[in-house]
Amino acid sequence: MSTTTPFDLSPPSPPQLEQLTASLTRDERDVLLEHGTESPFCGVLLTEKRPGLYCCRLCGLPLFLGGTKFESRTGWPSFTAPFNEQHLAYVRDASYGMVRTEIRCARCGSHQGHVFDDGPPPTHQRYCINSVSLDFVAATDALPDKLGRGVPEGVVWMPAAT
């Protein structure tokens, strides 16, 4: 997990945001913009196992690596760590009579889900994310460039050699 990012994290302009939200379905709007939650065990990404990246459905920013996804049996896709800490915003959520940490896309502010401290090693984190908040990009496909920002968006993402 990198602490620096080659991605432009500046928010979309108002016209860009309007264009991005215009294509959302009612369910996507409810979750991404109104901080709702999709029903458990119904998300299309729940069983996705291919190598790749999970990007913000609204703006296309990479949020999670496929290799960090695990079966949590909660009904939502779960990850042990973000693609990059800078790509997520953490917000205290005291709704529904409990205190949780909400996860939002750091670039566009769209609601993704919540993070909990009951995940597997090594992080012990469970990023519980709505399928409707994400777009899956297979490892062989180009990343979305929804804001026209150019490389690294719009090209096939390859992890740095370690």
Summary of the structure (lengths in Angstrom):
residues: 162
radius of gyration: 14.9
end to end distance: 11.6
largest distance: 44.9
contacts: 475
relative contact order: 0.23
helix: 17%
strand: 27%
